[in-house]
Each structure stands twice: as structure tokens, then as C-alpha cells.
Amino acid sequence: MDLPASRPAISSFYMKAYNASQQKRYANGYGAGPQSPGQVGPQPGQPEDSAVDATDKKSTQTTDWGPMLVKMFESAATTVVSLFVLGLAGYGYHRYYKYLVLQKMENAFKPGDPALELAALGGEAPKTVVDNDDEHWIRLKEQQKIDAIVDGSDRGHYHLLIGEKGTGKSSMLLDAMQKVGGEGVSMFEAHADPEIFRIRLGKALDYEFHEDYIGSLFSIRGPRDTTALLDIERAFNKLEKIALRRRKEVGKPLVLIVNSTHLLRDDEDGRDLIELIQQRAEQWAASNLVTVVLNSDDYWVYERLKQYATRMEVLPVLDLPRNQAISALIKYRAKYHKEEPTLEILEHVYEKIGGRLSFLNQVARSRDMLRTCDKICQAEKTWFLNNCWILGEEMDDDVMDQQKYASAAMVLAKALVDQEKEQGSMYNPETGRVLPQVPLHKAREIMTRADFIKDYDHINIFTIDAQAMVRADSVPMLNAFREICSEEGFQEHLQATLDRISAIESLGRTREIVAKDLIENIYQIQGRSDRGEGLRISIKTKADNEKDKD
């Protein structure tokens, strides 16, 4: 083999491979080797056009921001659109929820009411009516006034129904609601707890107090975290909007009935709640938007409302007069028991239970009316004795506070019985028996206490009417007073209890002085502490004492 002859062929082969690798390198955007600063032309062994392409690609790589900016714009646009859609959905839900709240509250005043449905399910049909209707058996003159209030014809005032338990106040309201089918009327029961009051108001108005609000999903905080009074204020704001809309469409005010208002506590929370209701009632009565009706058994509600009342009307609901009570008993016994009791028996029934509607209802449904009357009288007497019986002179000092409460009631009961004896039995052939009564300030003077009378009214022993007159809560309760005060030894027992209370109070005001280790001298204490003289103690010996005697 001729080696020297093959060297040019080998060199040519390697040169071709080198040039091919350099072209491939420049095609991928890399230089063939180190290049001096500022050099733009091709390097040794590199084609001129390849160098130009590599330079263009390098400049393009360092200055082309277009794709990155496009991606940034797309991301920003997506975020903005997402936030806009989310905000639009939240705002739309918020507007829809407010519309739905008003629509639900408006439906709450459409015909039909939960109070009427519950009364129908429980068989509690109204017992009071004005028209001659065979389905009802009691007539009350106050029914016409209540009918005018409920149907919206009596406007410009808010009303307080006040009367003893069982006189038919709630029955008259239900009867008036039944006549209008519950249209434009809402009724609910009050409660001592403001939170429960809030829930019952919301149920009557079909208002959830934002408890079903899901705006938190859209980062919208609901207004539920608050107190019961603020929730009730918000409910009244919504009710005012509905009343404005209804006045334009119908021309009559809405009617909101708060039953059993006396169940509210006579404390700061209860007084604030009554003040809130009264402020709204005054405002709505002036604008003929809503007629508020408050139903109460106790006098303290009237006493509280009277301070700021300008448009309030008081409607006392009393016992039935004699003629109406006897006529109702005759009709009921003839219809359901197929009997016609004698007038003597009916008079005897009226003497025992009077014209209280709840008592008449019990007696009229029973087989033996006189026996039922005796049971009612005995129940009232037992209630009075369980709450207010006195213990006499042997009572322990630990029960002095309770005995003050009981003895004050006994003193007032005895005063009413004595007044009846002095004035004689006041009996009107048409209206019936007139119970003895005294003014409220006189009753407090008789008891020598001003704070007990409201408690007696609350537990239905005594009652205070709208004219601030105090009397027995019912005819059976007055009969119980007579029986107790006529018992042998009652006067002495009451006086012994009062003396014992005075003695215990005197002991509480007495300070005892104990002298120890006395010598055989004579000690004399002078002065009166109640006159500011102080006490002076003088000591005398036996010899001095004998000289004074001489």
C-alpha cells in the first residue's frame, strides 16, 4: 500500500465531515467557535449565509416577548372575567333574595293564617259572634269593635285589649279573623324570652331573619350576627315595605296581633321590647299602614304603654252580663243536652261562677252544672290558699318575706269582704253582681306595700282594670275570700301573723348589749338612741342606793 498517496484522500474526508458538523451546529443556533467582540462575519470554514441566519435567530431569541405577553393578557382577562361573573352572580342573588323576602312576607298576609288553622285542628271554634248564628252561643258587644279593627275599617289607632283571663279576648280575635278569612291579618303569641319572641314573629311574617342567606358563598357577609331586638327591628322594616305596597293596591292597613303580651317580663329587656313595638305602632297608626293589636291579661302592660301613648285605644273586656250569660246557658243546654234548666238553677250557677266565659263553657258542657260550679270554686280557693296562706304566730323567721307577701293579700281580701258587708250586695237584675273594688292607690295603702299588687294580678288572685280599680279576679275567687274570712278564728290568726312579722322586724332592728363580770353594784342606763341622746350608764353602790331611799 502506498501510504503517502492516501493522505490527501484522508484529509479530504475529514474536512468534509468537519464542514458538515459546523453547518449542523449553525443550523441549531450555535457558533462554530469563539468570536471576537463586534465580529459579525463568518468564521473560518463557515459559509457566509449560515452566519447571517445564526445572527438573525440570536436577535430574535433575545427580543421576541409576544407569546409571553399574550399568555399574561389571557390570564389577566380570565381572572377579571371570573371576578366579574362571581360579583354579578352575588349581586343577582342578593337582589333576588331581597325580592323573595318581601314576596314571602306578602304571602303571609294572604287569606289563611296559621292561628286559624291551629284553632280549627284543636277544635277551638270561636265562641263569640255578633250576628244571629246557630253555630255560636255567646254574644259580646265588644265583638263589633274588634271586627272593625280586624277588617281594616277602624284605622288610625293601635289597640290594647285588657281583661281577666278567660273573658274571651282571644276567641273574639279569632272570630274576627275567621270572618275575613285571615286576609291582611297575622297573629302570634308573645313570650318572655326575646329570642323566642323573635322566632314567633318571624313565623307569623314568614321571615327568616337572613338565616337562610347564602351570600357568604359570594363573600357577602349577612346581617344575622346581632341581637333579638335588632332582628325584630329589621322584620318591622320589611313589614313596612309590604304595608306601603298594600296600601297602594288595597287601601287598607295590615293588622298585626300580639297575643298574651303580659307574658313579657317586666324587666329591662321586656320594657325595651314593648317600647320598640309601641314606637312602630304609633308610627304606623299615624300613616294608616299597620294596625297593631296587643292582647294582655295584666295591668302593667297598660301602665307601661300609657307613658308614651298618643294614638292608643284601650278596649276593656269584662265578664258577661247576667242576662247574656243565662240566655247563653239556656240555648246551649237545649241544643246539645236536650234539656231546659230552670231559672232557679241558672241563677244559682250565675251566683257561683258569674259571667266568666271560660267558666260558663265548662259548666255548659258538663252533665251536672252545680257540681261543676262547686269544683271551679274549690279550685280557685285552693289556688289562693296555696299562694297566700298565713302561718300564724309560730312561723319561723326564715319565711318572713313570703309571709309578708301572703299576709298583704289576706289583708286586702278581708278589706274587700268587709266593704261588701258594709255596702251590701250590689246586684243589678240586668248586669248581675257588681264585685267590691277599691282604687289602686287605696289597695296599696291597705296592704302597706306598693309592689305586691302586680304579682297578685299576674297570678290571677286580684285584678286591676283599665280604670285602675282593684277587685277579686273572678266571682269564684270572691266566694273564696268570703269563705276564708268567715272561718272561725281567722281574724285572730291573721292578727297573730301580723304581730309575729312585726316582732321579727323589731328583732332585726334591735341591738343587744351584754355586760359581763359585774360587781354587786346597781347599774342604771339612761337616754334614747332614737332621739340622738345616746346611752349613759351610771353605777351606784348599795350604800348610795340606801342613802337615796332614806
VEXLO-506435 format. One record per residue (C-alpha): residue in three letters; x, y, z. Coordinates in Angstrom, 1 decimal, always signed. Each point is the difference from the previous one (the first is absolute). Layout:
REM VEXLO-506435
R, code, east, north, up
R, ala, X, Y, Z
...
REM end
This chain:
REM VEXLO-506435
R, code, east, north, up
R, met, +0.0, +0.0, +0.0
R, asp, +1.3, +3.4, -0.9
R, leu, -0.7, +2.0, +3.2
R, pro, +1.3, +3.4, -1.1
R, ala, -2.4, -0.2, -3.0
R, ser, -3.1, -0.5, +2.3
R, arg, +0.6, +3.0, +2.3
R, pro, -1.8, +2.6, -2.2
R, ala, -3.0, -2.3, -0.2
R, ile, -0.2, -0.3, +3.8
R, ser, +0.4, +3.8, +0.5
R, ser, -2.8, +0.6, -2.5
R, phe, -2.3, -2.5, +1.9
R, tyr, +0.6, +1.7, +3.4
R, met, -0.5, +3.5, -1.4
R, lys, -3.3, -1.0, -1.5
R, ala, -1.2, -1.5, +3.4
R, tyr, +1.2, +3.2, +1.8
R, asn, -1.9, +2.3, -2.3
R, ala, -3.2, -2.1, +0.3
R, ser, +0.2, +0.2, +3.8
R, gln, +0.5, +3.7, +0.0
R, gln, -2.9, +0.5, -2.3
R, lys, -2.2, -2.1, +2.3
R, arg, +1.3, +2.0, +3.0
R, tyr, -1.0, +3.3, -1.6
R, ala, -3.3, -1.4, -1.0
R, asn, -0.7, -0.6, +3.7
R, gly, +0.9, +3.6, +0.8
R, tyr, +3.5, -0.5, +1.4
R, gly, +3.3, +1.6, -1.2
R, ala, +2.8, -2.1, -1.3
R, gly, +2.5, +1.4, +2.4
R, pro, +1.0, +3.0, +2.0
R, gln, -0.7, +3.3, -1.7
R, ser, +1.7, +3.3, +0.7
R, pro, -2.2, +2.8, +1.4
R, gly, -1.7, +1.9, -2.8
R, gln, +0.7, -2.6, -2.6
R, val, -3.0, -0.7, -2.2
R, gly, +1.4, -1.8, -3.0
R, pro, +0.5, -3.7, -0.4
R, gln, +2.7, -1.8, +1.8
R, pro, +2.6, -2.0, -1.8
R, gly, -1.4, -2.9, -1.9
R, gln, -3.7, +1.3, +0.5
R, pro, -2.2, +1.0, -2.9
R, glu, -1.0, +3.6, -0.2
R, asp, -3.8, -0.6, -0.1
R, ser, +0.1, -2.3, +3.0
R, ala, +1.6, +2.7, +2.1
R, val, -2.7, +2.4, -0.9
R, asp, -2.8, -2.4, +0.9
R, ala, +1.6, -0.7, +3.3
R, thr, +0.1, +3.7, +0.8
R, asp, -3.6, +0.5, -0.9
R, lys, -1.1, -2.9, +2.2
R, lys, +2.0, +1.3, +3.0
R, ser, -1.5, +3.5, -0.3
R, thr, -3.5, -1.5, -0.3
R, gln, +0.6, -2.1, +3.1
R, thr, +1.0, +3.0, +2.1
R, thr, -2.8, +2.4, -1.0
R, asp, -3.2, -2.1, -0.7
R, trp, -2.4, +0.6, +3.1
R, gly, -3.2, -0.4, -1.9
R, pro, -1.1, -3.6, +1.1
R, met, +0.7, +0.8, +3.6
R, leu, -2.0, +3.2, -0.1
R, val, -2.9, -1.8, -1.7
R, lys, +0.0, -2.6, +2.8
R, met, +0.1, +2.7, +2.7
R, phe, -2.9, +1.8, -1.6
R, glu, -2.0, -3.2, -0.3
R, ser, +0.5, -0.8, +3.7
R, ala, -0.9, +3.6, +1.1
R, ala, -3.1, +0.0, -2.2
R, thr, -1.1, -3.4, +1.4
R, thr, +0.5, +1.3, +3.6
R, val, -2.0, +3.2, -0.7
R, val, -2.8, -1.8, -1.7
R, ser, -0.2, -2.6, +2.8
R, leu, -0.2, +2.7, +2.6
R, phe, -2.6, +1.9, -2.0
R, val, -2.1, -3.1, -0.5
R, leu, +0.3, -0.8, +3.7
R, gly, -0.9, +3.5, +1.0
R, leu, -2.9, +0.1, -2.4
R, ala, -1.3, -3.3, +1.3
R, gly, +0.3, +1.2, +3.6
R, tyr, -1.7, +3.3, -0.7
R, gly, -2.7, -1.9, -1.9
R, tyr, -0.6, -2.4, +2.9
R, his, -0.1, +2.9, +2.4
R, arg, -2.6, +1.8, -2.0
R, tyr, -2.0, -3.2, -0.4
R, tyr, +0.2, -0.8, +3.7
R, lys, -1.3, +3.4, +0.9
R, tyr, -2.9, -0.4, -2.4
R, leu, -0.7, -3.4, +1.3
R, val, -0.1, +1.2, +3.6
R, leu, -2.6, +2.6, -0.9
R, gln, -2.0, -2.4, -2.1
R, lys, -0.1, -2.6, +2.9
R, met, -1.1, +2.7, +2.5
R, glu, -2.7, +1.2, -2.3
R, asn, -1.3, -3.6, -0.3
R, ala, -0.2, -0.2, +3.7
R, phe, -2.9, +2.5, -0.1
R, lys, -1.9, -1.9, -2.7
R, pro, -3.2, -1.7, +1.0
R, gly, +0.6, -2.7, +2.6
R, asp, +2.0, +0.2, +3.2
R, pro, +1.9, -2.6, +2.1
R, ala, -1.9, +1.2, +3.1
R, leu, -3.4, -0.8, -1.6
R, glu, +1.3, -3.4, -1.3
R, leu, +1.3, -1.0, +3.5
R, ala, -3.3, +1.1, +1.6
R, ala, -2.0, -2.0, -2.5
R, leu, +2.2, -3.1, +0.5
R, gly, -0.3, +0.3, +3.8
R, gly, -3.8, +0.4, -0.2
R, glu, +0.2, +3.5, +1.5
R, ala, -2.7, +1.6, -2.0
R, pro, -0.7, +3.6, +0.8
R, lys, -2.7, +0.4, +2.6
R, thr, -0.8, +3.7, -0.6
R, val, -2.0, +1.5, -2.8
R, val, -2.3, +3.0, -0.7
R, asp, -2.3, -1.5, -2.6
R, asn, -2.7, -2.4, +0.8
R, asp, +1.8, -3.2, -0.8
R, asp, -1.0, -3.4, +1.3
R, glu, +3.6, -1.2, +0.0
R, his, +0.9, +2.4, +2.8
R, trp, -1.5, +0.4, +3.4
R, ile, +1.5, +3.1, +1.5
R, arg, -0.4, +3.7, -1.0
R, leu, +2.3, +2.8, +1.1
R, lys, -0.5, +3.6, -0.8
R, glu, +3.8, +0.5, -0.4
R, gln, -0.1, -2.4, -3.0
R, gln, -1.2, +2.8, -2.3
R, lys, +2.9, +2.2, +0.9
R, ile, +2.5, -2.9, -0.5
R, asp, -1.6, -0.9, -3.3
R, ala, +0.5, +3.6, -1.2
R, ile, +3.7, -0.1, +1.1
R, val, +0.8, -3.3, -1.7
R, asp, -1.7, +0.7, -3.3
R, gly, +1.9, +3.3, -0.3
R, ser, -3.0, +2.4, +0.2
R, asp, +1.1, +1.3, +3.4
R, arg, +3.4, +1.7, -0.6
R, gly, +2.2, +2.8, +1.3
R, his, +0.5, -1.7, +3.4
R, tyr, +1.7, -2.9, +1.6
R, his, -2.0, -2.0, +2.7
R, leu, +0.5, -1.6, +3.3
R, leu, -2.4, -2.7, +1.1
R, ile, +0.1, -0.4, +3.7
R, gly, -2.0, -2.3, +2.2
R, glu, +0.1, -3.0, +2.4
R, lys, +1.1, -3.4, -1.2
R, gly, -2.9, -1.9, -1.6
R, thr, -2.2, +3.0, -1.0
R, gly, +0.2, -0.9, -3.7
R, lys, +2.5, +2.4, -1.4
R, ser, +1.9, -2.5, -2.2
R, ser, -3.3, -1.6, -1.1
R, met, -1.3, +3.3, -1.2
R, leu, +3.2, +0.6, -2.0
R, leu, -0.2, -3.4, -1.6
R, asp, -3.6, +0.5, -0.8
R, ala, +0.7, +3.3, -1.7
R, met, +2.9, -1.5, -1.9
R, gln, -2.3, -2.9, -1.1
R, lys, -2.5, +2.5, -1.5
R, val, +2.7, +1.5, -2.3
R, gly, +1.7, -3.3, -0.7
R, gly, +3.2, +1.2, +1.6
R, glu, +0.6, +2.4, -2.9
R, gly, +2.3, +2.8, +1.0
R, val, +0.3, -1.3, +3.5
R, ser, +2.9, -1.7, +1.9
R, met, -0.1, -1.2, +3.6
R, phe, +2.6, -1.6, +2.3
R, glu, +0.5, -0.7, +3.6
R, ala, +2.5, +2.1, +2.1
R, his, +2.6, -1.6, +2.2
R, ala, +2.2, +1.2, +2.9
R, asp, +3.3, -0.9, -1.9
R, pro, +0.7, +2.6, -2.7
R, glu, +1.6, -2.7, -2.2
R, ile, -3.1, -2.1, +0.1
R, phe, -2.1, +3.1, -0.7
R, arg, +2.2, +0.7, -3.0
R, ile, -0.5, -3.6, -1.3
R, arg, -3.8, +0.2, +0.4
R, leu, -0.1, +3.4, -1.7
R, gly, +2.0, -1.4, -2.9
R, lys, -2.3, -2.9, -0.3
R, ala, -3.0, +2.3, -0.1
R, leu, +1.5, +2.2, -2.6
R, asp, +1.8, -2.9, -1.9
R, tyr, +3.3, +1.8, +0.5
R, glu, +3.2, -2.0, +0.7
R, phe, +2.2, +2.9, +1.3
R, his, +2.6, -0.9, -2.7
R, glu, +0.6, -3.4, +1.6
R, asp, -0.5, -1.5, -3.5
R, tyr, +2.3, +2.5, -1.6
R, ile, +2.9, -1.6, -1.9
R, gly, +1.7, +3.2, -1.1
R, ser, +3.2, -1.1, +1.8
R, leu, +0.7, -2.2, -3.0
R, phe, +0.5, +3.2, -1.9
R, ser, +2.0, +1.6, +2.8
R, ile, -3.1, +2.1, +1.1
R, arg, -0.4, +0.0, +3.7
R, gly, -3.6, -0.3, +1.2
R, pro, -1.4, +2.2, +2.8
R, arg, -1.1, -2.9, +2.3
R, asp, +2.7, +0.4, +2.7
R, thr, -2.0, +2.3, +2.2
R, thr, -2.5, +0.2, +2.9
R, ala, -3.7, -1.0, +0.0
R, leu, -1.1, +3.7, +0.2
R, leu, +1.9, +0.9, -3.1
R, asp, -1.5, -3.0, -1.8
R, ile, -3.5, +1.1, +1.0
R, glu, +0.8, +3.5, -1.3
R, arg, +1.1, -1.4, -3.3
R, ala, -3.2, -2.0, -0.2
R, phe, -2.0, +3.1, +0.6
R, asn, +1.9, +1.8, -2.8
R, lys, -1.0, -2.7, -2.4
R, leu, -3.6, +0.1, +1.2
R, glu, -0.1, +3.7, -0.6
R, lys, +1.0, -0.5, -3.7
R, ile, -2.8, -2.6, -0.4
R, ala, -2.5, +2.3, +1.7
R, leu, +0.9, +2.9, -2.4
R, arg, -0.5, -2.3, -3.0
R, arg, -3.3, -1.3, +1.4
R, arg, -1.4, +3.5, +0.7
R, lys, +0.5, +0.9, -3.7
R, glu, -1.7, -3.2, -1.1
R, val, -2.7, -0.6, +2.6
R, gly, -0.3, +3.2, +1.9
R, lys, -0.3, -1.7, +3.4
R, pro, +2.7, -0.4, +2.7
R, leu, +1.4, -3.3, +1.1
R, val, -0.9, -1.4, +3.4
R, leu, +2.7, -1.4, +2.3
R, ile, -1.3, -1.7, +3.2
R, val, +2.3, -0.7, +2.9
R, asn, -1.9, -2.4, +2.3
R, ser, +0.9, -0.5, +3.7
R, thr, +2.1, +3.1, +0.3
R, his, +0.0, -0.3, +3.8
R, leu, +2.4, -3.0, -0.3
R, leu, +2.8, +2.5, -0.7
R, arg, +2.2, +0.5, +3.0
R, asp, -0.3, +3.3, +1.8
R, asp, +3.8, +0.5, -0.1
R, glu, +2.4, +2.0, -2.2
R, asp, -0.2, -2.3, -3.0
R, gly, -3.8, -0.3, +0.2
R, arg, -0.5, +3.8, +0.3
R, asp, +2.4, +0.6, -2.9
R, leu, -2.0, -2.4, -2.2
R, ile, -3.3, +1.6, +0.9
R, glu, +1.5, +3.4, -0.7
R, leu, +1.1, -1.2, -3.4
R, ile, -3.4, -1.3, -0.9
R, gln, -1.7, +3.1, +1.3
R, gln, +2.2, +2.3, -2.1
R, arg, -0.8, -1.9, -3.1
R, ala, -3.7, -0.2, +0.9
R, glu, -0.2, +3.8, +0.4
R, gln, +1.8, +0.6, -3.3
R, trp, -2.1, -2.5, -1.9
R, ala, -3.3, +1.3, +1.5
R, ala, +0.8, +3.5, -1.1
R, ser, +0.6, -1.1, -3.6
R, asn, -2.7, -2.7, -0.1
R, leu, +2.5, -2.6, -0.9
R, val, -0.4, -2.7, +2.7
R, thr, -2.5, -0.3, +2.8
R, val, +1.7, -1.6, +3.0
R, val, -2.2, -1.9, +2.5
R, leu, +1.4, -0.9, +3.4
R, asn, -1.8, -2.5, +2.2
R, ser, +0.8, -0.1, +3.7
R, asp, -1.3, -1.4, +3.2
R, asp, +2.1, +2.2, +2.3
R, tyr, -0.2, +3.6, +0.9
R, trp, +3.7, +0.7, -0.1
R, val, +0.0, -0.1, -3.8
R, tyr, -2.5, +2.9, -0.1
R, glu, +2.0, +1.8, +2.6
R, arg, +3.1, -0.2, -2.1
R, leu, -1.7, +0.9, -3.3
R, lys, -1.9, +3.0, +1.5
R, gln, +3.3, +2.0, +0.5
R, tyr, +0.5, +0.6, -3.7
R, ala, -3.4, -0.8, -1.4
R, thr, -1.6, +2.6, -2.4
R, arg, -2.0, -2.2, -2.4
R, met, -0.8, -2.9, +2.3
R, glu, -3.5, -1.2, +0.6
R, val, -0.8, -2.2, +3.0
R, leu, -2.7, -2.6, -0.4
R, pro, -1.0, -1.6, +3.4
R, val, -1.5, -3.5, -0.3
R, leu, -2.0, -0.9, +3.1
R, asp, -2.2, -2.9, +1.1
R, leu, -3.3, -0.6, -1.7
R, pro, -3.0, +1.8, +1.5
R, arg, -2.6, -2.1, +1.8
R, asn, -2.6, -0.1, -2.8
R, gln, +2.5, -1.0, -2.7
R, ala, +1.6, -2.7, +2.2
R, ile, -3.4, -1.6, +0.9
R, ser, -1.3, +0.3, -3.5
R, ala, +3.1, -1.7, -1.4
R, leu, -0.3, -2.8, +2.5
R, ile, -3.6, -0.6, -0.9
R, lys, +0.7, -0.2, -3.7
R, tyr, +3.0, -2.2, +0.4
R, arg, -1.6, -2.5, +2.3
R, ala, -3.1, -0.2, -2.3
R, lys, +2.2, -0.7, -3.1
R, tyr, +2.5, -2.4, +1.3
R, his, -1.6, -1.6, +3.1
R, lys, -3.6, +0.2, -1.1
R, glu, -1.1, +1.5, +3.4
R, glu, -1.3, +3.2, +1.2
R, pro, +1.4, +0.9, +3.5
R, thr, -2.2, +1.9, +2.4
R, leu, +0.7, +3.7, +0.6
R, glu, +0.8, -0.8, +3.6
R, ile, +2.8, -2.3, -0.9
R, leu, +1.3, +2.5, -2.5
R, glu, -0.1, +2.8, +2.6
R, his, +1.9, -2.3, +2.4
R, val, +2.6, -0.7, -2.7
R, tyr, +0.5, +3.7, -0.7
R, glu, +0.3, +0.7, +3.8
R, lys, +2.9, -2.5, +0.2
R, ile, +2.0, +0.7, -3.1
R, gly, -1.2, +3.3, -1.4
R, gly, +0.3, +0.9, -3.7
R, arg, +3.5, -1.2, -0.6
R, leu, +0.0, -1.6, -3.5
R, ser, +2.5, -2.8, +0.8
R, phe, -2.1, -1.1, +3.1
R, leu, -3.2, +0.2, -2.0
R, asn, +1.5, -2.2, -2.7
R, gln, +0.9, -2.7, +2.6
R, val, -3.3, +0.1, +1.7
R, ala, -2.1, +0.0, -3.2
R, arg, +1.8, -3.2, -1.3
R, ser, -0.3, -1.9, +3.2
R, arg, -2.8, -2.3, +1.0
R, asp, -0.4, +1.3, +3.6
R, met, +0.4, +3.8, -0.1
R, leu, -0.2, +0.6, +3.7
R, arg, +2.7, -2.6, +0.7
R, thr, +2.3, +1.6, -2.6
R, cys, -0.6, +3.4, +1.6
R, asp, +1.1, -1.4, +3.4
R, lys, +3.1, -1.4, -1.6
R, ile, +0.9, +3.3, -1.5
R, cys, -0.5, +1.8, +3.3
R, gln, +2.1, -2.5, +1.9
R, ala, +2.8, +0.2, -2.6
R, glu, +0.1, +3.8, +0.3
R, lys, +0.0, -0.2, +3.8
R, thr, +2.8, -2.6, +0.0
R, trp, +2.1, +2.2, -2.4
R, phe, -0.4, +3.0, +2.4
R, leu, +0.9, -2.0, +3.1
R, asn, +3.0, -1.7, -1.6
R, asn, +1.5, +3.4, -1.0
R, cys, -1.1, +2.2, +2.9
R, trp, -0.8, -1.9, +3.2
R, ile, +1.4, +1.4, +3.2
R, leu, +1.8, -2.0, +2.7
R, gly, -0.9, +1.7, +3.2
R, glu, +2.2, +0.9, +3.0
R, glu, +2.0, -3.2, +0.0
R, met, +1.6, +0.7, -3.4
R, asp, +3.7, -0.1, -0.4
R, asp, +1.9, +3.2, -0.8
R, asp, +1.4, -1.6, -3.2
R, val, -3.4, +0.3, -1.7
R, met, -0.6, +3.6, +0.9
R, asp, +0.3, +1.3, -3.5
R, gln, -2.5, -2.5, -1.4
R, gln, -2.3, +0.7, +2.9
R, lys, +0.1, +3.7, -0.7
R, tyr, -1.2, -0.8, -3.5
R, ala, -2.7, -2.3, +1.3
R, ser, -1.2, +2.2, +2.9
R, ala, -0.3, +3.0, -2.3
R, ala, -2.3, -2.0, -2.3
R, met, -2.1, -1.2, +2.9
R, val, -0.3, +3.6, +1.3
R, leu, -1.2, +1.2, -3.4
R, ala, -2.5, -2.9, -0.3
R, lys, -1.4, +0.7, +3.4
R, ala, -0.4, +3.7, -0.9
R, leu, -2.0, -0.9, -3.1
R, val, -2.2, -2.3, +1.9
R, asp, -0.6, +2.6, +2.7
R, gln, -0.8, +2.6, -2.6
R, glu, -2.6, -2.4, -1.5
R, lys, -1.6, -0.4, +3.4
R, glu, -0.1, +3.7, +0.7
R, gln, -1.4, +1.0, -3.4
R, gly, -2.2, -3.0, -0.4
R, ser, -0.2, -2.4, -2.9
R, met, -0.1, +2.2, -3.1
R, tyr, -2.1, -1.9, -2.5
R, asn, -1.5, +1.2, -3.3
R, pro, -2.8, -2.2, -1.5
R, glu, +1.4, +0.6, -3.5
R, thr, +3.8, +0.3, +0.4
R, gly, +0.2, -2.3, +3.0
R, arg, +2.2, +0.2, +3.1
R, val, +2.5, +2.9, +0.4
R, leu, +3.1, -1.1, +1.7
R, pro, +1.4, +2.2, +2.8
R, gln, +3.0, +2.0, -1.1
R, val, +2.4, +2.6, +1.2
R, pro, +2.3, +2.4, -1.8
R, leu, +3.6, -1.1, -0.6
R, his, +1.6, +2.5, +2.3
R, lys, -2.4, -0.9, +2.8
R, ala, +0.8, -3.7, -0.5
R, arg, +3.6, +0.8, +0.5
R, glu, -0.8, +2.0, +3.1
R, ile, -2.0, -2.9, +1.4
R, met, +2.9, -2.5, -0.6
R, thr, +2.6, +2.6, +1.0
R, arg, +2.0, -1.3, -3.0
R, ala, +0.1, +1.4, -3.5
R, asp, +1.8, -2.8, -1.8
R, phe, -2.2, -3.1, +0.7
R, ile, -3.1, +0.9, -1.9
R, lys, +1.5, -0.6, -3.4
R, asp, +1.0, -3.5, +1.0
R, tyr, -3.5, -0.7, +1.3
R, asp, -1.3, +1.2, -3.4
R, his, +2.4, -2.3, -1.8
R, ile, -1.0, -3.2, +1.9
R, asn, -3.7, +0.9, -0.4
R, ile, -0.9, +0.6, +3.6
R, phe, -0.9, +3.6, -0.3
R, thr, -0.6, +2.0, -3.2
R, ile, +0.6, +3.6, -1.0
R, asp, -2.2, +1.4, -2.7
R, ala, +0.7, +2.8, -2.4
R, gln, -1.4, +2.5, +2.5
R, ala, +2.5, -1.1, +2.6
R, met, -2.6, -1.6, +2.2
R, val, +1.0, -3.1, +2.0
R, arg, -2.4, -2.9, +0.6
R, ala, -0.1, -3.7, +0.3
R, asp, +1.1, -1.8, -3.2
R, ser, -3.4, -1.8, -0.4
R, val, -3.2, -0.8, +1.8
R, pro, +1.3, -3.4, +1.1
R, met, +3.1, +1.8, +1.5
R, leu, -2.2, +2.4, +1.8
R, asn, -2.0, -2.9, +1.4
R, ala, +3.3, -1.5, +1.2
R, phe, +0.8, +3.3, +1.8
R, arg, -3.4, -0.1, +1.7
R, glu, +0.4, -3.6, +1.2
R, ile, +3.5, +0.5, +1.3
R, cys, -0.7, +3.3, +1.8
R, ser, -3.2, -1.5, +1.6
R, glu, +1.9, -3.0, +1.5
R, glu, +0.1, +0.0, +3.8
R, gly, +3.2, +1.5, +1.4
R, phe, +1.2, +1.4, -3.3
R, gln, +0.2, +3.6, +1.3
R, glu, +2.1, -1.1, +3.0
R, his, +2.2, -2.2, -2.3
R, leu, +0.6, +2.9, -2.4
R, gln, +0.8, +2.4, +2.9
R, ala, +2.4, -2.5, +1.6
R, thr, +1.8, -0.3, -3.4
R, leu, +0.3, +3.7, -0.3
R, asp, +1.3, +0.3, +3.6
R, arg, +2.5, -2.7, -0.6
R, ile, +1.3, +1.8, -3.1
R, ser, +0.2, +3.2, +2.0
R, ala, +1.9, -1.7, +2.7
R, ile, +2.5, -1.6, -2.4
R, glu, +0.6, +3.4, -1.6
R, ser, +0.4, +1.6, +3.4
R, leu, +2.6, -2.7, +0.9
R, gly, +1.9, +0.9, -3.2
R, arg, +0.1, +3.6, +1.1
R, thr, +1.0, -0.7, +3.6
R, arg, +3.6, +0.0, +1.3
R, glu, +0.9, -2.0, +3.0
R, ile, +2.4, +1.2, +2.7
R, val, +1.5, -2.7, +2.2
R, ala, +1.8, +0.9, +3.3
R, lys, +2.3, -2.6, +1.5
R, asp, +1.8, -0.4, +3.3
R, leu, -2.1, +2.6, +1.8
R, ile, +0.7, +0.8, +3.6
R, glu, -2.7, +0.3, +2.6
R, asn, -1.0, +3.5, -0.8
R, ile, -3.0, +1.6, -1.6
R, tyr, +0.2, +1.0, -3.6
R, gln, -2.3, +2.6, -1.6
R, ile, -0.3, +0.6, -3.8
R, gln, -1.5, +3.3, -1.2
R, gly, -0.6, +1.6, -3.4
R, arg, -1.8, -0.8, -3.2
R, ser, +2.0, -0.8, -3.1
R, asp, -2.9, +0.9, -2.4
R, arg, +0.2, +3.6, +1.3
R, gly, +3.7, +0.3, -0.4
R, glu, +0.6, +0.1, +3.8
R, gly, +2.2, -3.0, +0.1
R, leu, +0.2, -2.3, +3.0
R, arg, +1.4, +0.9, +3.4
R, ile, +0.9, -2.7, +2.5
R, ser, +0.3, +1.0, +3.7
R, ile, +1.2, -2.3, +2.8
R, lys, -1.2, +0.2, +3.5
R, thr, +1.1, -2.0, +3.0
R, lys, -2.4, -1.5, +2.4
R, ala, +0.8, +2.7, +2.6
R, asp, -0.8, +2.8, -2.4
R, asn, -3.2, -1.7, -0.9
R, glu, -1.1, -0.3, +3.7
R, lys, +0.8, +3.7, +0.5
R, asp, -2.2, +0.9, -2.9
R, lys, -2.8, -2.0, +1.4
R, asp, +0.3, +1.7, +3.4
REM end
